[in-house]
Amino acid sequence: MLFNNTATVGDEGGLKEYLGGIQKTMDWKTWKPFVAGAELTFIIPAIGQELYDELSQPTAGLDAAQKQLKDKLRMALAWYAYLDAMPSLITVTGDGGMVMNSVPNTQAMPKWLFVATVKSHQEKADRYLEAALAWLEWKADWFPTWKGSASFLIQKSQLISSASEATKYFPAIQKSRRLYLSIRDYFNAAEEEFIRPVLGAAFENYLKGKLAAPEVLFSPEEKEVLALARKAVVQFGFALAVPYLNMNTDLRLVSETDGIVNENALTGERLNIIRSNALAAGHEKAAELRNCLNAQASATVFPLYYTSDLYVAPVESGHVRRPKNDPSNPFYVL
């Protein structure tokens, strides 16, 4: 585990070093299952089993870079564990069933405070984990175990591989890892449905292969194509996901807990407008991508695309023929 096997959460290397607001002493064995569950749910999928195993060694045996990363991941892990533990820690469970503590001079947490606390913990955990992952990508050369792992190859071969990257091309995501994870499969679906038909399977696989090999440099033309493809993927993926997301006006995921509405969710009409706008933006970027490919492709630039059936030579006027518009779409590509 990323935390030491301590007697209490306040011991050196324990949870209390990373959590604010814990005034009471609590046994480590009370928190350990929640820490293990949070690692399994949030940390291991984000960094891969190989790097997790490396960082799980005693801190004294790690180098400076590993210690820095472990410390950053602990910040996120502590709040994820706290989040998972909250519903259970406010009750006492035994052979007699489940009851609530009634300590003198204390009272049960009201519902509104529970809801606000959950939202605050969730925001902290997501923000800290995204910051740790951004630092890991920045210092990737320091972690050969991670760069050689299956998790890294799968993650980096995706056009949109993190919340930070999604935010770069669609600022409304606001580096929210929770929102990114809710849309990630739709980004992958958008690649298959909208981008592969533009790039062609061979050229797409070539680009994704280079993404998974960060030591290989992209040419300026390839960087331009990747940027356009990513802009299109983010818009298409978001459009595919919108009907299944419950969001507020800040595009944050919201929910209803025990009859208490946490936020005012967007209306169906507003979601449809957002979806239509995202689809239109996606098709616009896909058209730009197609034009860019046809304008620059040659026997030496994008040769896989140039020799495919998708390539259309620019006409003498300098314009590229565009596909026919579908009357069923709520937009028109000029």
Order of alpha helices (4+ residues) and beta strands (2+ residues): alpha-alpha-alpha-alpha-beta-beta-alpha-alpha-alpha-alpha-alpha-alpha-alpha-alpha-beta-beta-alpha-alpha
